[in-house]
């Protein structure tokens, strides 16, 4: 049997006392962060308690005040803060805790959250607008930083919570020809030459020729003399009001009358005829890429986008419009937008996956008595409780976090989340995260 080893000399044990003390271990990172989120009171928003945004924000809403958007994220125009964290910005917390983003996200997007998560409550039409691509955003931000507040692109996706209406992308050549034939007020503003070119365009003509003809006609309309626009809008709405007594107006004709009540004498009332009119049922979604024209018209939705607030507007708004930039930046693609309905990724969870790296959205419906486990992902997530009450439990924490309608949580990368309900009602949540395709 071997003798036990000799003890180390005492001097060797004492020597570290003359060295620098090792740093204490950092406190363990919290796995769930409750957020206080910003409300935007844009004029187009639903007012008072009629607004989902107001109800989710847990405010005592002013019946006369619009509650248009709830912002969940780090954008400086409406940053989220940590509840119980002394009002610290989520962005500052992430700067101190970059591991919460995961290495791939931190490396690609510079230590910031790459997506902005929103809820919209739309009472009247938003502007006809488009969001610039990354290259154009950098140019616009450098030229007019007070208007274009960041240098990022802004692809986005809207998921209908209620019936939701939008204009999105240019209508087909055949539909546009029909507009020029049957709406003389629009043909008069476009002009004989450009209307003729569009009327003679064939579906099978080369893409550049179609784009050129459409761009020329649309620009002519958008830059028409204000007095001529006002007269054309007045003539068209008067004619439609008369004709409504003897025939059923088309959906677009009814839309024109609705828009004119909201934005009298605005060129956007006429421009709406050039776009696809999209009607989403609850649970349906559409996504919008850079340089694509669109306008949300009515309803409530979940929205997710790259972290940006860049908007180029050209109609249906009292805000600054930049018609020249909008007309020059558009792709002039003619296709009805793809409608997403969510793909089941596990029981009780549907995923909406747009073709953009920055984001995806899950809809989680947790039935009473069920446990839904959201597996860890290599990027950050934000959870919003839309309806019901329950509990969120991160990893193996013994105590979960109580959750009710309007609660918002930031969840770091590589965190398992368990969802359960309280009582006899289901709990519905939405999760925004980095697109899973980015990690594959």
C-alpha positions in Angstrom: 0.0 0.0 0.0 1.4 3.4 -1.0 2.0 6.1 1.5 -0.3 9.2 1.2 1.3 12.1 -0.8 3.3 14.7 1.1 1.4 18.0 1.8 2.4 21.0 -0.3 4.8 23.4 1.5 3.1 26.2 3.4 5.0 28.9 1.4 3.4 27.7 -1.8 -0.1 28.2 -0.4 0.7 31.7 0.8 2.1 33.1 -2.5 -1.2 33.9 -4.2 -2.0 36.5 -1.5 0.5 38.8 -3.1 -1.3 38.5 -6.5 -4.4 40.3 -7.7 -7.6 38.9 -6.2 -9.6 36.9 -8.8 -12.7 38.8 -10.0 -15.9 37.6 -8.4 -18.2 35.6 -10.7 -20.8 37.7 -12.4 -24.4 37.3 -11.0 -26.4 34.7 -13.0 -28.2 36.2 -16.0 -32.0 36.4 -15.5 -33.8 34.1 -17.9 -36.9 36.2 -18.2 -37.1 40.0 -18.3 -40.4 41.8 -18.0 -40.6 44.8 -20.3 -42.4 48.1 -20.2 -43.1 49.0 -23.8 -43.7 52.3 -25.6 -47.1 53.4 -27.0 -47.3 55.5 -30.1 -50.2 57.9 -30.4 -50.4 58.4 -34.1 -53.5 60.1 -35.4 -54.7 57.1 -37.4 -54.9 54.9 -34.3 -58.1 53.6 -32.6 -59.2 55.8 -29.7 -59.4 55.0 -26.0 -60.5 51.5 -24.9 -61.6 50.6 -28.4 -57.9 50.2 -29.2 -56.2 46.8 -28.5 -53.0 48.7 -28.0 -54.5 50.7 -25.1 -55.8 47.5 -23.5 -52.5 45.7 -23.8 -50.5 48.6 -22.5 -52.6 48.4 -19.3 -53.2 52.1 -19.3 -56.3 54.0 -18.2 -57.0 55.1 -21.8 -58.2 58.6 -22.7 -61.3 58.0 -24.8 -60.3 60.9 -27.1 -56.7 59.9 -27.6 -55.5 57.5 -30.4 -53.5 54.5 -29.3 -51.9 53.4 -32.6 -48.9 51.2 -31.9 -47.2 49.2 -29.1 -43.5 48.9 -29.7 -41.5 46.0 -28.2 -37.8 46.3 -28.9 -34.8 48.6 -28.8 -35.5 51.2 -31.5 -34.6 54.6 -30.0 -37.9 56.1 -31.2 -39.8 53.9 -28.8 -37.4 51.8 -26.7 -38.5 49.1 -24.2 -37.3 49.3 -20.6 -36.9 46.7 -17.9 -39.7 46.5 -15.4 -38.2 46.6 -11.9 -34.8 47.4 -13.4 -34.7 51.1 -12.5 -35.9 52.0 -16.0 -32.9 50.6 -17.7 -33.2 50.4 -21.5 -33.3 46.9 -22.9 -30.7 48.0 -25.4 -28.3 49.0 -22.6 -28.9 45.7 -20.8 -28.1 43.8 -24.0 -24.9 45.8 -24.4 -23.9 44.6 -20.9 -25.1 41.1 -21.6 -24.3 40.3 -25.2 -24.6 36.5 -24.5 -28.3 37.0 -24.3 -28.4 37.5 -28.1 -26.4 34.4 -28.9 -23.0 34.6 -30.7 -24.4 34.4 -34.3 -26.9 37.3 -33.7 -24.4 39.4 -31.8 -21.9 39.0 -34.6 -24.3 39.7 -37.5 -26.2 42.7 -36.0 -23.7 44.4 -33.8 -24.9 43.5 -30.4 -28.5 44.8 -30.9 -31.9 43.2 -31.3 -32.4 42.8 -35.1 -36.2 42.9 -35.0 -38.9 45.3 -33.8 -42.2 43.7 -32.6 -45.4 45.7 -32.7 -49.2 45.6 -32.2 -51.2 48.0 -34.5 -54.7 49.3 -34.0 -55.8 51.0 -37.2 -58.9 53.2 -37.3 -58.1 55.1 -40.5 -55.7 54.5 -43.4 -52.0 54.9 -43.0 -50.0 56.6 -45.7 -49.2 55.2 -49.1 -45.6 54.3 -48.4 -42.6 52.1 -49.0 -39.5 51.3 -46.9 -36.1 51.7 -48.5 -33.6 48.9 -49.0 -30.3 49.0 -46.9 -28.3 51.0 -49.5 -31.0 53.6 -50.0 -31.7 53.9 -46.3 -28.0 54.8 -45.7 -28.3 57.5 -48.3 -31.6 58.9 -47.0 -30.4 58.9 -43.4 -27.2 60.8 -44.4 -29.2 63.4 -46.4 -32.2 63.9 -44.1 -31.6 62.4 -40.6 -34.5 64.2 -39.1 -36.9 62.5 -41.5 -35.1 59.1 -42.0 -34.0 58.4 -38.5 -31.8 55.3 -39.0 -29.8 53.7 -41.8 -31.5 50.3 -41.8 -33.9 48.6 -44.2 -37.4 47.7 -43.0 -38.9 44.5 -44.4 -42.0 43.7 -42.4 -44.8 41.2 -41.8 -48.4 41.8 -40.5 -50.5 39.0 -38.9 -54.2 39.9 -38.7 -55.8 39.7 -35.2 -59.1 41.1 -36.5 -60.3 41.4 -40.1 -57.5 43.5 -41.6 -57.4 45.6 -44.8 -54.4 46.8 -46.8 -53.2 48.0 -50.1 -50.1 46.1 -51.2 -48.1 46.0 -54.4 -49.2 47.0 -57.9 -52.3 45.4 -59.5 -52.0 43.4 -62.7 -51.7 45.1 -66.1 -55.2 43.9 -67.0 -56.7 45.5 -63.9 -54.8 48.7 -64.5 -56.1 48.8 -68.1 -59.6 48.4 -66.7 -59.0 51.3 -64.4 -57.9 53.6 -67.2 -60.9 52.5 -69.3 -63.6 53.0 -66.6 -62.2 55.8 -64.5 -61.8 58.9 -66.7 -60.7 61.0 -63.7 -57.6 58.9 -63.4 -56.9 58.7 -67.1 -57.1 62.5 -67.3 -54.4 63.0 -64.7 -52.1 60.3 -66.1 -52.4 61.9 -69.5 -53.1 60.6 -73.0 -49.5 59.5 -73.9 -48.8 57.6 -70.7 -52.3 56.1 -70.5 -51.8 54.9 -74.1 -48.5 53.2 -73.4 -50.0 51.4 -70.4 -53.1 50.4 -72.4 -50.9 48.9 -75.2 -48.7 47.0 -72.7 -49.0 43.2 -72.9 -48.6 40.8 -70.0 -45.8 39.1 -71.9 -43.9 42.2 -72.8 -40.4 42.4 -71.4 -40.2 43.2 -67.7 -38.3 46.4 -68.1 -40.8 47.7 -70.7 -43.7 47.0 -68.4 -41.9 48.6 -65.4 -41.1 51.7 -67.5 -44.6 52.2 -68.7 -46.1 51.6 -65.2 -43.5 53.9 -63.5 -44.2 56.7 -66.0 -48.0 56.5 -65.5 -47.8 56.3 -61.7 -45.4 59.2 -61.5 -47.6 61.3 -63.7 -50.5 60.7 -61.3 -48.6 61.3 -58.1 -47.0 64.5 -59.4 -50.2 66.0 -60.9 -51.2 69.5 -60.1 -53.0 69.8 -56.7 -56.0 71.7 -58.1 -56.4 69.1 -60.9 -56.2 66.3 -58.3 -58.8 68.0 -56.1 -61.1 68.3 -59.0 -60.6 64.7 -60.1 -61.3 63.4 -56.6 -64.4 65.5 -56.3 -65.7 64.3 -59.7 -65.0 60.7 -59.0 -66.6 60.6 -55.6 -69.7 62.5 -56.8 -70.1 60.1 -59.7 -69.7 57.0 -57.5 -72.2 58.4 -55.0 -74.7 58.8 -57.8 -74.0 55.4 -59.3 -74.3 53.6 -55.9 -78.0 54.3 -56.1 -78.5 52.2 -59.2 -75.8 49.5 -58.9 -73.6 47.8 -56.3 -70.1 49.5 -56.2 -67.0 47.3 -56.4 -64.9 46.8 -53.3 -62.3 49.3 -54.7 -65.0 51.9 -55.5 -66.3 51.6 -51.9 -62.8 52.0 -50.7 -62.3 55.2 -52.7 -65.4 56.7 -51.0 -64.1 55.7 -47.6 -60.6 57.1 -48.2 -62.0 60.4 -49.5 -63.8 60.9 -46.2 -60.6 60.4 -44.3 -58.2 62.4 -46.7 -60.2 64.9 -48.8 -58.6 65.9 -52.1 -55.6 63.7 -51.5 -53.9 62.1 -54.5 -53.7 58.9 -52.5 -57.4 58.4 -52.9 -56.8 57.9 -56.7 -53.5 56.1 -56.3 -55.3 53.4 -54.3 -56.8 52.2 -57.6 -53.3 51.2 -58.8 -52.7 48.7 -55.9 -53.9 45.2 -54.9 -56.6 45.5 -52.3 -56.0 42.8 -49.7 -58.4 41.5 -47.1 -56.9 39.3 -44.3 -58.9 37.2 -42.0 -57.7 36.7 -38.4 -54.6 34.4 -38.4 -53.6 35.3 -42.0 -50.5 37.3 -42.7 -48.6 39.1 -45.5 -45.0 40.3 -45.8 -43.7 43.3 -47.5 -40.1 43.6 -48.9 -38.1 46.7 -49.5 -39.3 49.3 -52.0 -42.8 47.8 -52.3 -45.8 50.2 -52.0 -48.4 49.6 -49.4 -50.9 51.1 -47.0 -52.6 49.6 -44.0 -56.3 50.6 -44.1 -58.2 49.2 -41.1 -58.1 46.5 -38.4 -55.7 45.3 -35.8 -52.6 43.2 -36.3 -49.3 41.9 -34.9 -46.4 43.4 -36.9 -42.7 42.4 -37.0 -39.9 44.1 -38.9 -36.2 44.8 -39.1 -35.3 47.3 -36.4 -36.0 50.5 -38.4 -38.5 53.4 -38.6 -37.7 54.5 -42.2 -40.8 55.4 -44.1 -41.0 57.1 -47.5 -44.5 58.6 -47.9 -46.5 59.9 -50.9 -50.2 60.1 -50.1 -53.0 59.7 -47.5 -51.1 61.6 -44.9 -50.6 65.1 -43.4 -46.9 64.1 -42.8 -43.9 65.0 -44.9 -44.2 63.4 -48.4 -41.3 62.5 -50.7 -43.0 61.7 -54.0 -39.9 61.8 -56.1 -38.0 59.4 -53.9 -41.0 57.0 -53.7 -41.6 56.9 -57.4 -38.0 56.3 -58.2 -37.4 53.6 -55.5 -40.3 51.3 -56.2 -39.8 47.9 -57.8 -43.0 48.1 -59.8 -43.5 44.4 -59.5 -47.1 43.3 -60.3 -48.1 40.3 -58.1 -50.7 39.7 -55.5 -48.9 39.3 -52.1 -48.4 35.8 -50.7 -50.8 35.1 -47.9 -49.3 33.2 -45.0 -51.4 31.1 -42.6 -48.8 29.8 -40.3 -47.2 26.4 -40.3 -47.6 24.1 -37.2 -44.1 23.5 -35.7 -45.4 21.6 -32.7 -48.7 21.1 -30.9 -50.4 24.5 -30.2 -47.7 26.5 -32.0 -47.9 28.0 -35.6 -45.0 29.7 -37.2 -45.0 32.6 -39.7 -41.7 32.6 -41.6 -41.1 35.5 -44.1 -38.1 35.5 -46.4 -36.0 37.9 -44.2 -33.3 36.9 -41.8 -34.2 39.3 -39.0 -37.4 37.8 -37.8 -40.2 35.2 -37.6 -43.3 35.1 -35.4 -44.9 32.2 -33.6 -48.5 32.1 -32.4 -48.9 29.9 -29.3 -52.3 28.9 -28.0 -52.0 27.1 -24.7 -55.2 25.1 -23.7 -56.2 24.8 -20.1 -54.4 22.1 -18.3 -51.7 21.7 -21.0 -48.0 22.4 -20.8 -46.4 23.8 -24.0 -42.6 23.7 -24.0 -40.8 26.1 -26.3 -37.4 24.6 -27.0 -34.2 26.7 -26.7 -33.2 28.7 -29.8 -29.8 30.2 -30.6 -31.2 33.8 -30.7 -33.3 36.1 -28.5 -37.1 36.2 -28.3 -39.8 38.5 -27.1 -43.1 37.0 -25.9 -46.4 39.0 -25.8 -49.4 37.6 -23.9 -52.4 38.5 -26.1 -55.2 36.9 -24.1 -55.7 34.8 -21.0 -53.6 34.2 -17.9 -50.9 31.7 -17.0 -47.3 31.2 -16.3 -44.0 31.3 -18.1 -41.1 29.3 -16.6 -37.6 29.6 -17.9 -35.3 26.6 -18.0 -35.4 24.7 -14.7 -36.4 27.7 -12.5 -38.6 26.4 -9.7 -40.8 29.5 -9.7 -42.4 30.7 -13.0 -43.5 34.2 -13.8 -47.2 35.0 -13.7 -48.4 36.2 -17.0 -51.6 38.1 -18.1 -52.9 40.0 -21.1 -50.5 42.6 -22.1 -47.4 41.2 -20.3 -44.2 41.3 -22.4 -41.1 39.3 -21.7 -37.6 39.3 -23.2 -36.1 35.8 -23.3 -32.3 35.3 -23.9 -30.9 32.9 -26.4 -30.7 29.2 -25.4 -33.5 29.4 -23.0 -36.3 26.8 -22.7 -39.7 28.3 -21.9 -42.6 26.4 -20.5 -46.1 27.8 -20.9 -49.1 26.9 -18.8 -52.5 28.5 -18.1 -54.3 29.5 -15.0 -58.0 28.7 -14.7 -60.3 27.4 -17.4 -59.4 29.8 -20.3 -56.7 29.3 -22.9 -53.7 31.7 -23.1 -52.6 33.1 -26.4 -49.1 34.4 -26.9 -47.0 35.7 -29.8 -43.3 35.2 -29.9 -40.9 37.2 -32.1 -37.5 35.8 -32.8 -34.7 35.7 -35.4 -35.7 33.7 -38.4 -34.8 30.0 -37.9 -33.4 29.9 -41.4 -30.6 32.3 -40.3 -29.2 29.6 -38.0 -29.4 26.7 -40.4 
